[in-house]
């Protein structure tokens, strides 16, 4: 198996893109209409939208944090691989 820090970076980029996409999702809301039913539907959508936005904000933040962790892990693995290669070379392998 070959380690590739670039694969971690690519995956982190995909997570960042997903985070951005999730943060852009919105439920359309309105002010209602000429009937009480229209007003009730608009009110329900507004309340749903508020809860949905809180949930997607948390999801988006989690994806961003995962991306940052993946990027850091890739860099740490690259350093470890370089160090291991250096040790092996110094040992005559």
C-alpha positions as CSV (number, residue, x, y, z in Angstrom):
1,X,0.0,0.0,0.0
2,X,1.4,3.4,-0.9
3,X,0.7,6.4,1.3
4,X,-0.3,9.6,-0.5
5,X,-0.7,12.9,1.4
6,X,-2.4,14.3,-1.7
7,X,-5.3,11.9,-1.3
8,X,-5.9,13.3,2.2
9,X,-5.8,16.8,0.8
10,X,-8.2,15.9,-2.0
11,X,-10.6,14.3,0.5
12,X,-10.3,17.4,2.7
13,X,-11.2,19.6,-0.3
14,X,-14.3,17.4,-1.0
15,X,-15.4,17.9,2.7
16,X,-14.9,21.6,2.4
17,X,-17.1,21.7,-0.8
18,X,-19.8,19.6,1.0
19,X,-19.6,22.0,4.0
20,X,-20.2,25.0,1.7
21,X,-23.0,23.3,-0.2
22,X,-24.8,22.3,3.1
23,X,-24.5,25.9,4.4
24,X,-26.3,27.2,1.3
25,X,-29.4,25.0,1.7
26,X,-32.4,27.2,2.7
27,X,-36.1,26.5,3.1
28,X,-38.1,29.1,1.3
29,X,-40.3,31.1,3.6
30,X,-42.9,33.8,2.9
31,X,-45.2,36.2,4.7
32,X,-48.4,34.2,4.0
33,X,-51.2,35.1,1.8
34,X,-54.9,36.1,1.8
35,X,-56.1,33.3,3.9
36,X,-55.5,32.0,7.4
37,X,-54.2,28.7,5.9
38,X,-51.6,30.7,3.9
39,X,-50.5,32.4,7.1
40,X,-50.3,29.2,9.0
41,X,-48.2,27.5,6.3
42,X,-45.9,30.5,6.2
43,X,-45.5,30.4,9.9
44,X,-44.8,26.7,9.9
45,X,-42.2,27.1,7.1
46,X,-40.5,29.9,9.1
47,X,-40.3,27.7,12.2
48,X,-39.1,24.7,10.2
49,X,-36.5,26.9,8.4
50,X,-35.1,28.2,11.7
51,X,-34.6,24.6,13.0
52,X,-33.3,23.4,9.7
53,X,-30.8,26.2,9.5
54,X,-29.5,25.4,13.0
55,X,-29.1,21.7,12.0
56,X,-27.4,22.5,8.7
57,X,-25.1,25.0,10.4
58,X,-23.9,22.3,12.8
59,X,-23.5,19.8,9.9
60,X,-21.5,22.4,7.9
61,X,-19.3,23.2,10.8
62,X,-18.6,19.5,11.4
63,X,-17.7,18.9,7.8
64,X,-15.3,21.9,7.9
65,X,-13.7,20.5,11.1
66,X,-13.3,17.1,9.5
67,X,-11.7,18.7,6.5
68,X,-9.2,20.5,8.7
69,X,-8.4,17.3,10.6
70,X,-7.9,15.4,7.4
71,X,-5.5,18.0,6.1
72,X,-3.6,17.9,9.3
73,X,-3.5,14.1,9.4
74,X,-2.2,14.0,5.8
75,X,0.6,16.4,6.7
76,X,1.4,14.5,9.9
77,X,1.5,11.2,8.0
78,X,3.8,12.7,5.4
79,X,6.2,13.8,8.1
80,X,6.1,10.4,9.7
81,X,6.8,8.7,6.3
82,X,9.7,11.1,5.6
83,X,11.1,10.4,9.0
84,X,10.8,6.7,8.6
85,X,12.5,6.8,5.2
86,X,15.3,8.8,6.7
87,X,15.7,6.4,9.5
88,X,15.8,3.4,7.1
89,X,18.3,5.2,4.9
90,X,20.5,5.9,7.9
91,X,20.3,2.3,9.0
92,X,21.4,1.2,5.5
93,X,18.1,-0.1,4.1
